[in-house]
Amino acid sequence: MPITVSGWVPETDFYRTDNIHNPSSPVCVIPNINVLSLYRDSRGTMWVATFRNGMYKIENGISQQFTIQKEFGISSNDVRCFVEDNEGSIWLGTFNGLNKIDTLGHISYYQRGSKPGSLCHSSIFSLHKDRQGTIWVGTYYGGVNYFNPEVDIFHHYTESIGNENGLSFPFVGNMVEDKRGDVWICTEGGGLNCLERETGRFTHYLMDAKSAHGPFYNLKCITYDAANDQLYIGTHKQGGLCFDIPNKKVVFHSKEFGNTWIKVTFRDEKIYLLTGEGMFVKEGKGNFQKLFPQTPEANTEGSNFLIDSQNYLWITHWRRIVRINMNNPQEKYIYQYGEKGLGNYYVQSMAESHDGTLYFGTSGSGIYRFDGKKEQFTACTDIDADYCYNMDITTKGYLAISNDHGLLIYHPQTKEKQIIDVESLHLSAINEGCGLLICRNGETFVGGIEGMSSFMNSSLQKIAPNYNLYFSSLVVNNRVISVGTDDGILKSALPFVRQIELNHKENNFSISFSSNNYVNNTDRKIYEYKLGKDSAKSGAKPTVILWYSPISPPESTNW
């Protein structure tokens, strides 16, 4: 419950009275302050915004002050307003940005910036939470901004060359997580980037033209050797290299095994590598060797590879897939595109689910699962993703698929799926070569052609509130129907009728309606309707058209 004191307030004291009918003996709670607004949260705590004195929190009659000088600091001592979100966190608007105090007492800051989704101005004058939990922010010369803490779960990272707040290049390729939880990122023009997830800072590597090795701008693949704390990185036309993380330097570089490294993976204390010259393996401190020198299918250029839980090596080529038993390389299987259930488009990505099922994502014909007993592929018709660029498995067994529409999350057993389009991810597009990484704590990173975005997988499982539908018009046989028309179809306005009765000649109609769900772009609702029995005399089948138009906010977040 906000209480605002408008205009200039001279320095005075803040009082409390326990009896509004007899305020003759008020008690001074805080002396010598200019109070701008008061806010009582759902727990009964009183928040006091002041001019030049920070803010005060009053619980059980005891006040606690927060200013920028103290260890628990806010971004400005000019505090103007408060609001509480649905999760119990307190947001405060200040002269220098928006501050959030969560239920654990941690504070975070939001100010004007160049990143998408930043405030348009840092000076905050008013805050309001609507019925959907969206918080509206009134700024000074920045218009009105809005956000929803429960739904705005995506963090976007953009290019910012030479700046620790962003990437060195917009196209984000393959990524890997190290033992510290930091994310190492291949770019296709800006070398190697490291995101320190705890601080959100970036560091850019491999771009020094004066170094003994490099520079290496166009990176294609990456894997992490935790035991030695090293990265193995493949480049385009510059061979491969090993980057020592503690020393921040390249300790190995070679073109001997191919100018372009296509994919590199660490598995069972070995480094497996696919280049234009086939498959290689490196064990311990030794050098890379041909994986199967006597197997021709393992010594030609491929586009991807996967080692499954049964110890079979899968190599995808432009016209076929090869499966080789790693315990007995003479046992091999070849699957041509267009045969054994496979589509005609080449396979770009592969993944193995927790139950051992293998999935193959193609460039144009969707996703297929492999039946090892029948030696057959089956199209996953319930997964709507024709162009599948990358696949990974979440800790809870969901299949994450980056595709031309965005990111699709699919559970193979329950068939549950969720589509997150590129607009919701704050990406302009996802293309071949863009990376996908699921970290140990469930945070997912999705690479795009103009930056990358991340979100916590657990955020997608939140139960959405019930939104309302608003019915606006009824059209029967191309005539707009209203209460005043002589057909008598509507006895009252459309939003207030429980059912509509039509005769056999009124068999073509459309109903327009909207939803007030303007915040949840990841929850694509499917609306159903119930059609009663038609007249037995007519035998005519009515044509039903439902026109749905969501209530959308403006393209930008400021009005």
C-alpha positions in Angstrom: 0.0 0.0 0.0 1.9 3.1 -1.2 1.5 6.5 0.4 3.1 9.3 -1.6 4.0 12.8 -0.3 4.1 15.1 -3.4 6.1 18.3 -3.9 9.0 19.7 -1.9 9.1 18.6 1.7 11.3 20.6 4.1 13.5 18.6 6.5 11.3 17.4 9.3 10.7 14.4 11.5 8.8 11.1 10.7 6.1 10.4 13.2 3.8 7.5 14.1 0.5 7.6 15.9 -1.4 4.6 17.1 -4.8 6.2 17.1 -5.8 8.2 14.1 -8.9 9.5 15.9 -6.7 11.0 18.6 -3.4 12.0 17.0 -2.4 14.3 19.8 0.6 12.3 21.0 2.5 11.1 18.0 5.8 9.2 18.4 8.9 10.3 16.4 10.2 7.3 14.6 12.9 8.9 12.4 14.1 12.4 13.0 15.4 15.0 10.5 14.4 13.4 7.2 12.4 14.4 4.1 9.9 11.6 3.4 8.8 11.2 -0.2 6.7 8.1 0.0 5.7 5.2 2.3 5.0 1.6 1.3 3.6 -1.3 3.5 4.4 -4.7 2.0 2.5 -8.0 2.4 4.5 -8.9 5.6 3.5 -5.6 7.3 7.0 -4.0 6.9 6.9 -0.3 6.3 9.4 1.1 3.7 10.2 4.8 3.9 11.6 6.7 0.9 13.5 9.9 1.6 15.2 12.8 -0.1 19.0 12.5 0.3 18.8 10.1 3.2 18.4 6.8 1.5 15.5 4.6 2.7 14.3 3.1 6.0 12.8 -0.2 6.8 10.6 -0.3 9.8 9.7 -3.6 11.5 8.0 -3.9 14.9 8.6 -0.2 15.5 12.3 -0.5 14.9 13.8 1.3 11.9 16.9 0.3 9.9 18.5 2.7 7.4 20.0 1.8 4.0 22.2 4.3 2.2 24.9 4.1 -0.5 27.6 4.4 2.2 26.8 1.2 4.1 27.9 -2.3 3.1 24.4 -3.1 2.2 24.1 -0.2 -0.2 21.6 1.2 -2.6 22.4 3.0 -5.9 21.3 6.4 -4.7 20.3 8.2 -1.5 17.4 9.8 -3.3 14.7 7.1 -3.0 11.3 7.9 -4.4 9.0 4.8 -4.5 8.5 1.1 -3.8 6.6 -1.9 -5.0 6.5 -5.6 -4.1 6.5 -8.3 -6.7 4.6 -11.6 -6.6 7.7 -13.4 -5.2 8.0 -11.0 -2.2 11.0 -9.0 -3.4 10.9 -5.3 -2.9 11.7 -3.0 -5.8 12.7 0.6 -5.2 13.0 3.5 -7.6 15.8 5.9 -7.1 17.5 8.9 -8.7 20.1 6.5 -10.1 18.4 3.3 -11.1 16.0 0.5 -10.0 17.1 -1.6 -7.0 15.7 -5.0 -6.0 15.9 -6.5 -2.5 15.0 -10.2 -2.6 13.5 -12.3 0.2 17.1 -13.3 1.4 18.1 -9.6 1.7 20.4 -9.6 -1.4 20.3 -6.4 -3.5 20.8 -6.0 -7.2 20.8 -2.9 -9.5 19.3 -2.0 -12.8 20.3 1.2 -14.7 20.2 2.7 -18.1 22.4 0.8 -20.5 23.0 -0.1 -24.2 21.9 -3.8 -23.7 18.5 -4.8 -25.0 16.0 -4.7 -22.1 17.9 -2.0 -20.2 16.0 0.9 -18.6 15.6 3.9 -20.9 16.5 6.2 -18.1 18.0 5.6 -14.6 15.9 8.2 -12.8 12.8 6.5 -11.5 9.7 8.4 -10.3 7.0 5.8 -9.9 6.4 2.0 -9.7 3.2 0.0 -10.1 2.4 -3.7 -10.2 -0.6 -4.8 -12.3 -2.8 -7.9 -11.9 -0.4 -10.1 -14.0 2.5 -9.2 -11.8 4.1 -6.9 -14.4 5.9 -3.9 -12.9 5.5 -0.6 -14.7 8.3 1.9 -14.2 7.9 5.7 -14.7 11.2 7.3 -15.6 12.5 10.8 -16.1 12.8 11.5 -19.9 12.7 7.8 -20.6 9.0 7.2 -20.7 7.3 4.2 -19.2 9.2 0.9 -19.0 7.7 -2.5 -18.0 8.9 -6.0 -17.1 7.6 -9.1 -15.4 10.0 -10.7 -12.9 8.2 -14.1 -13.2 8.2 -14.2 -17.0 11.2 -12.2 -18.1 13.6 -15.1 -17.5 16.0 -14.5 -20.4 19.3 -12.8 -20.1 20.7 -11.5 -23.4 24.4 -10.8 -24.2 25.4 -8.7 -27.2 28.6 -7.6 -28.9 30.7 -5.0 -27.1 34.2 -5.1 -28.5 36.8 -4.2 -25.9 34.2 -4.1 -23.1 33.9 -6.6 -20.3 30.1 -6.3 -20.5 29.7 -8.0 -23.8 30.9 -10.4 -26.5 33.8 -9.7 -28.9 31.7 -10.8 -31.9 28.0 -11.2 -32.5 28.0 -14.7 -34.0 28.1 -17.2 -31.1 29.2 -20.7 -31.9 29.9 -23.8 -29.7 30.4 -23.4 -26.0 31.6 -25.4 -23.0 31.5 -25.0 -19.2 34.7 -25.4 -17.1 35.0 -26.7 -13.5 34.5 -23.1 -12.1 31.2 -22.8 -13.9 32.5 -20.2 -16.3 31.4 -20.5 -20.0 33.9 -20.5 -22.8 32.5 -19.3 -26.1 33.6 -19.8 -29.7 32.9 -16.9 -32.0 33.1 -16.8 -35.8 35.1 -13.6 -36.0 36.1 -12.5 -32.5 38.2 -15.3 -31.1 37.6 -16.9 -27.7 35.3 -15.4 -25.1 35.0 -16.3 -21.4 31.9 -15.4 -19.4 32.5 -15.3 -15.7 29.0 -16.3 -14.6 29.3 -15.1 -11.0 30.1 -11.5 -12.1 28.7 -11.4 -15.6 32.0 -10.1 -17.0 33.5 -11.2 -20.3 37.2 -11.6 -21.2 38.3 -11.9 -24.8 41.2 -14.1 -25.9 43.1 -15.2 -29.1 42.8 -11.9 -30.8 46.4 -10.6 -30.3 48.1 -10.3 -33.6 51.5 -10.0 -31.9 51.3 -13.3 -30.0 53.4 -16.3 -30.9 50.3 -18.3 -31.8 47.5 -16.6 -33.6 45.4 -14.5 -33.8 42.6 -17.0 -34.1 39.4 -15.3 -35.0 37.1 -17.9 -36.5 36.6 -20.8 -34.0 34.4 -23.8 -34.8 34.5 -26.3 -31.9 35.6 -26.6 -28.3 35.9 -29.2 -25.5 37.2 -29.1 -21.9 39.8 -31.3 -20.2 38.9 -30.9 -16.5 41.9 -32.9 -15.2 44.4 -30.5 -16.9 42.1 -27.4 -16.9 42.7 -27.0 -20.6 40.5 -26.2 -23.6 40.9 -27.9 -27.0 39.7 -25.6 -29.7 39.2 -26.1 -33.5 39.5 -23.3 -36.0 38.5 -22.6 -39.6 41.6 -23.1 -41.8 44.0 -22.6 -38.9 44.1 -26.1 -37.5 43.5 -26.6 -33.7 45.0 -25.5 -30.5 45.2 -26.2 -26.7 44.5 -23.3 -24.4 45.8 -23.5 -20.8 43.2 -21.7 -18.6 45.3 -21.0 -15.5 48.1 -19.5 -17.6 45.8 -17.9 -20.2 47.9 -19.0 -23.1 48.1 -21.4 -26.1 50.4 -24.3 -25.3 49.8 -26.3 -28.5 48.9 -25.4 -32.1 49.0 -27.6 -35.2 47.6 -28.0 -38.7 48.9 -31.5 -39.0 45.6 -33.2 -38.5 43.6 -30.9 -40.7 43.2 -27.2 -41.4 39.7 -27.1 -40.2 38.6 -28.9 -37.0 34.9 -29.8 -37.2 34.2 -31.2 -33.8 36.3 -32.1 -30.7 35.0 -34.0 -27.7 36.5 -35.2 -24.4 35.3 -38.6 -23.3 36.8 -41.3 -21.0 40.1 -39.5 -20.5 40.6 -39.2 -24.3 40.2 -36.4 -26.8 38.2 -37.4 -30.0 38.6 -35.2 -33.0 36.9 -34.9 -36.4 38.6 -32.9 -39.2 38.5 -32.8 -43.0 40.8 -35.8 -42.9 38.7 -38.0 -40.6 38.6 -39.2 -37.0 41.6 -38.8 -34.6 42.1 -39.6 -30.9 44.5 -38.3 -28.3 45.2 -40.2 -25.0 47.2 -38.7 -22.1 50.1 -36.6 -23.1 50.5 -38.3 -26.5 49.8 -36.8 -29.8 46.7 -37.2 -32.0 46.6 -40.5 -33.9 44.2 -41.9 -36.5 41.3 -43.5 -34.6 40.7 -46.4 -37.1 43.5 -46.3 -39.7 42.1 -49.4 -41.5 38.5 -48.2 -41.7 38.0 -46.0 -44.8 34.7 -44.5 -43.5 36.5 -43.1 -40.5 39.2 -41.4 -42.6 37.1 -39.1 -44.7 35.5 -35.7 -44.0 32.3 -35.8 -42.0 30.0 -33.1 -40.6 29.5 -34.4 -37.0 30.1 -37.4 -34.7 28.7 -38.9 -31.6 29.9 -41.8 -29.4 26.8 -43.4 -27.8 26.4 -45.3 -24.5 26.8 -48.7 -26.3 30.3 -47.5 -27.5 29.2 -47.1 -31.1 30.7 -44.2 -33.1 28.3 -42.3 -35.4 29.7 -40.1 -38.1 27.4 -38.0 -40.3 28.4 -37.3 -43.9 26.7 -35.2 -46.6 25.1 -38.3 -48.1 25.1 -41.0 -45.4 25.5 -41.9 -41.7 28.2 -44.4 -40.6 28.0 -46.4 -37.4 31.2 -48.2 -36.2 31.6 -50.5 -33.2 34.5 -49.0 -31.3 35.4 -52.3 -29.7 35.4 -54.0 -33.2 35.8 -51.5 -36.0 35.2 -54.1 -38.6 31.5 -54.1 -37.5 30.1 -51.1 -39.3 26.7 -50.0 -40.7 26.0 -47.5 -43.4 22.7 -45.6 -43.7 22.0 -43.7 -46.8 19.8 -40.7 -46.7 16.4 -41.5 -48.1 16.6 -45.1 -46.9 15.6 -47.1 -43.8 13.2 -44.3 -42.8 15.7 -41.5 -43.0 14.8 -38.3 -44.9 16.7 -36.9 -47.8 18.3 -34.1 -45.9 21.7 -34.5 -44.2 22.0 -34.8 -40.4 23.4 -31.8 -38.6 23.0 -32.8 -34.9 22.7 -35.9 -32.8 21.9 -36.6 -29.1 21.2 -39.6 -26.9 18.5 -39.4 -24.3 18.7 -40.8 -20.8 17.0 -44.0 -21.8 19.5 -44.6 -24.7 17.3 -43.4 -27.6 19.3 -41.7 -30.3 17.9 -38.6 -32.0 19.1 -37.2 -35.3 18.3 -33.6 -36.4 18.4 -32.8 -40.1 18.6 -29.8 -42.3 15.1 -29.7 -43.7 13.2 -32.9 -42.8 12.9 -32.7 -39.0 14.1 -35.1 -36.3 14.4 -38.9 -36.4 14.8 -41.5 -33.7 16.8 -44.7 -34.2 15.4 -48.2 -33.5 18.5 -50.4 -33.0 16.5 -53.7 -33.1 14.9 -53.0 -36.4 17.8 -50.9 -37.8 15.3 -48.3 -38.8 14.8 -44.6 -38.4 11.4 -43.1 -37.5 10.3 -39.5 -38.0 9.3 -37.6 -34.9 6.2 -36.1 -36.3 5.2 -34.6 -33.0 8.3 -32.4 -33.0 7.8 -29.3 -35.2 11.4 -28.4 -36.2 12.5 -28.9 -39.8 16.0 -27.3 -39.5 17.7 -28.7 -36.4 21.0 -26.9 -35.7 22.0 -28.3 -32.3 20.7 -30.7 -29.7 21.4 -31.4 -26.0 19.8 -33.2 -23.1 18.7 -31.4 -19.9 19.4 -32.9 -16.5 15.7 -33.9 -16.3 15.7 -35.7 -19.6 14.2 -33.1 -21.9 15.5 -32.8 -25.4 16.6 -29.2 -26.2 16.7 -28.4 -29.9 17.8 -25.2 -31.4 16.2 -24.6 -34.8 15.1 -22.0 -37.3 12.2 -21.0 -35.1 14.0 -20.7 -31.8 14.4 -23.4 -29.1 12.2 -26.4 -28.6 12.1 -28.3 -25.3 10.6 -31.8 -25.6 10.2 -34.7 -23.3 10.4 -38.0 -25.2 8.3 -40.0 -22.7 5.5 -37.5 -21.7 5.5 -35.8 -25.1 5.5 -32.5 -23.3 6.9 -29.7 -25.3 7.6 -26.0 -25.1 8.5 -23.6 -27.9 10.6 -20.5 -27.2 10.7 -18.4 -30.3 13.7 -16.3 -31.3 11.9 -13.1 -30.3 11.3 -14.4 -26.8 15.1 -15.3 -26.6 15.9 -11.7 -27.7 17.7 -13.1 -30.7 17.3 -12.0 -34.3 18.0 -15.5 -35.7 19.6 -18.9 -35.0 21.5 -20.5 -37.8 23.8 -23.5 -38.6 26.9 -23.2 -36.4 25.2 -21.5 -33.5 25.9 -23.1 -30.2 23.8 -24.7 -27.5 25.0 -25.4 -23.9 23.2 -26.8 -20.8 25.3 -26.1 -17.7 25.4 -28.3 -14.6 23.1 -26.1 -12.6 20.4 -26.1 -15.4 21.2 -22.8 -17.0 20.9 -23.0 -20.8 22.9 -20.8 -23.2 21.6 -20.4 -26.8 23.9 -18.9 -29.4 22.5 -16.7 -32.3 23.8 -14.7 -35.2 23.7 -11.5 -33.1 24.6 -12.5 -29.5 23.4 -15.2 -27.1 20.8 -15.6 -24.4 20.5 -17.7 -21.3 17.8 -18.8 -18.9 17.3 -21.3 -16.0 15.5 -24.5 -17.1 13.6 -24.4 -13.8 12.1 -21.0 -14.8 10.2 -22.7 -17.6 8.3 -25.0 -15.2 6.6 -22.2 -13.3 2.8 -22.4 -13.3 1.3 -19.6 -15.3 -1.6 -17.6 -14.0 -5.1 -17.9 -15.5 -5.5 -15.2 -18.1 -8.8 -13.9 -19.3 -10.4 -14.0 -22.7 -12.2 -11.1 -24.1 -14.8 -11.8 -26.9 -15.2 -8.8 -29.2 -17.3 -9.7 -32.3 -19.5 -12.4 -33.9 -19.9 -12.7 -37.6 -22.5 -15.1 -39.2 -22.7 -15.6 -42.9 -20.5 -12.5 -43.4 -22.8 -10.3 -41.3 -21.6 -8.6 -38.1 -24.0 -9.6 -35.3 -24.9 -7.4 -32.4 -27.7 -7.1 -29.8 -29.5 -4.5 -32.0 -29.7 -6.6 -35.2 -33.1 -8.1 -36.2 -31.9 -11.7 -36.4 -32.2 -12.1 -32.6 -29.1 -14.2 -32.3 -27.6 -12.2 -29.5 -29.9 -11.5 -26.5 -27.1 -9.6 -24.8 -23.7 -8.4 -25.6 -21.3 -11.1 -26.8 -19.0 -11.1 -23.7 -22.0 -11.9 -21.5 -23.7 -14.8 -23.4 -23.2 -18.4 -22.2 -24.1 -20.0 -25.5 -25.1 -19.1 -29.1 -27.9 -20.9 -31.0 -27.9 -20.8 -34.8 -30.2 -22.5 -37.3 -29.1 -24.8 -40.1 -28.7 -21.9 -42.6 -26.5 -19.9 -40.2 -23.7 -22.4 -40.7 -20.7 -20.1 -41.4 -19.6 -18.0 -38.5 -16.5 -16.6 -36.8 -15.8 -15.3 -33.3 -13.0 -12.8 -32.6 -11.5 -12.8 -29.1 -8.3 -11.7 -27.4 -6.3 -12.8 -24.4 -4.8 -10.4 -21.8 -1.7 -12.6 -21.7 0.8 -10.0 -23.0 3.8 -11.1 -20.9 4.3 -14.8 -21.4 5.7 -15.4 -24.9 6.9 -18.9 -24.0 3.4 -20.2 -23.2 1.7 -20.7 -26.6 -1.9 -21.5 -25.7 -4.1 -23.7 -27.9 -7.7 -22.7 -27.6 -10.5 -25.2 -28.0 -14.2 -24.7 -28.6 -17.3 -26.8 -28.1 -19.8 -27.1 -30.9 -23.3 -28.4 -30.0 -25.3 -30.7 -32.2 -26.5 -29.4 -35.5 -30.1 -29.6 -36.6 -31.0 -33.1 -37.6 -33.1 -31.8 -40.5 -30.4 -29.9 -42.4 -27.6 -32.3 -42.6 -25.3 -29.3 -43.1 -22.0 -29.1 -41.4 -21.2 -25.7 -40.1 -17.9 -24.0 -40.9 -16.3 -22.5 -37.7 -13.5 -19.9 -37.8 -12.1 -18.7 -34.6 -10.0 -15.5 -35.0 -7.6 -15.0 -32.1 -5.7 -11.8 -31.5 -3.5 -11.6 -28.4 -3.2 -8.2 -26.7 0.3 -7.2 -27.6 2.4 -4.5 -26.0 4.3 -2.1 -28.3 7.5 -3.4 -29.8 9.7 -1.3 -27.5 9.3 -1.4 -23.7 8.9 2.3 -23.3 5.9 4.4 -24.2 
